[in-house]
């Protein structure tokens, strides 16, 4: 005589597999990859925006007044050095020119180097340097910014 006819044996189900992944895990993995991509994109855009900004500032410098343009170019190069080359903050004169030449494949001509080194200490109306020298200095600055930012 069986008093409990409706009771069946207990069957333990098989273990739950980790694969295929549920939709939630695919969303988390996609978010991680997208986050890494956006982080890399943001870092790239910050790096290139500094270069873009500096080249635009350089483009706006008028070389018709060589002394004033050399002062502005020197300020721009020093601002870049404040960001990237901390050791160049206190350099001046020949040390400053040597530092710039070391960090560029294009070297400054002698007249452009003197203009860059001595312009902050000269009278702005001086006719010692011509426009050609200022244009050479501007080309050097463009190459230097391109190589160092």
Helices and strands as residue ranges (DSSP letters): H 23-59, H 66-84, G 86-88, H 93-102, H 110-118, G 119-121, H 131-148
